[in-house]
Amino acid sequence: MPIDPRDPASLGTLSRGRCFLYVFPCAYEDLLKLGFSRDPLQRLQSLHRRWFEFFDPDRMALVETDRVHDARALELALKHELAEFNAPVPLTVTRDAGGHGEWHRGAGAHLGTAVQRLAAQGYGVHAPARGWLRRELERRCELLYSWSEALLDVDELDLRAGDARAQQVARDILDAYPAFDIALEPWLPAYVLRWYGAGGQ
């Protein structure tokens, strides 16, 4: 579960295999992020620590391709179409996540039509992407036990002490699961569940 700000799609050695064009609309304003990634969930985590609140999963779209090259080509074509909608990166987005030229304001309807067009051409489309993201989170549940145990020390939590930043990272990661109606009880050590159930205090 550690957040790795490096996106595998940027690594030339991983050019083969499934990749996604993504459209990530912000939750409370007419702003969205367009890009491509081998792992859209990791990409979301790298962009914002509270990605499930900052972005709107019910308006996200993923277009599945067979190669990174194909997803990159789709993104480039759409970026040219959306040049007039370019917008600055929001200040709350992680600065080292990259992709600062791929934010657009007022382009939602245009991209919605483009995604429908790609679906008609035979691409696999997940729109809205909430179901796909929920399945990805469920697939990673079995990693939560060892990850949280390594990050959070039982004695420090019992003493209400420890690394405040590590605890904040844990809260942000774990909060995504109930946001997608995924129960955490089967996947966490008892002491982490006590800490989390008490509001992460």
HELIX and SHEET records of a PDB file:
HELIX    1   1 PRO A    8  SER A   10  5                                   3    
HELIX    2   2 GLY A   12  LEU A   14  5                                   3    
HELIX    3   3 PRO A   40  LEU A   47  1                                   8    
HELIX    4   4 TRP A   51  PHE A   54  1                                   4    
HELIX    5   5 VAL A   68  GLU A   81  1                                  14    
HELIX    6   6 ALA A   83  PHE A   85  5                                   3    
HELIX    7   7 ARG A   95  ALA A   97  5                                   3    
HELIX    8   8 GLY A  108  ALA A  120  1                                  13    
HELIX    9   9 ARG A  130  ARG A  139  1                                  10    
HELIX   10  10 CYS A  141  LEU A  143  5                                   3    
HELIX   11  11 LEU A  144  LEU A  151  1                                   8    
HELIX   12  12 VAL A  154  ASP A  158  1                                   5    
HELIX   13  13 ALA A  164  ALA A  179  1                                  16    
HELIX   14  14 GLU A  185  TRP A  187  5                                   3    
HELIX   15  15 ALA A  190  GLY A  197  1                                   8    
SHEET    1   A 5 TRP A 103  ARG A 105  0                                        
SHEET    2   A 5 LEU A  31  SER A  37 -1                                        
SHEET    3   A 5 ARG A  16  PRO A  25 -1                                        
SHEET    4   A 5 ALA A  61  ARG A  67 -1                                        
SHEET    5   A 5 GLY A 124  HIS A 126 -1                                        
END                                                                             
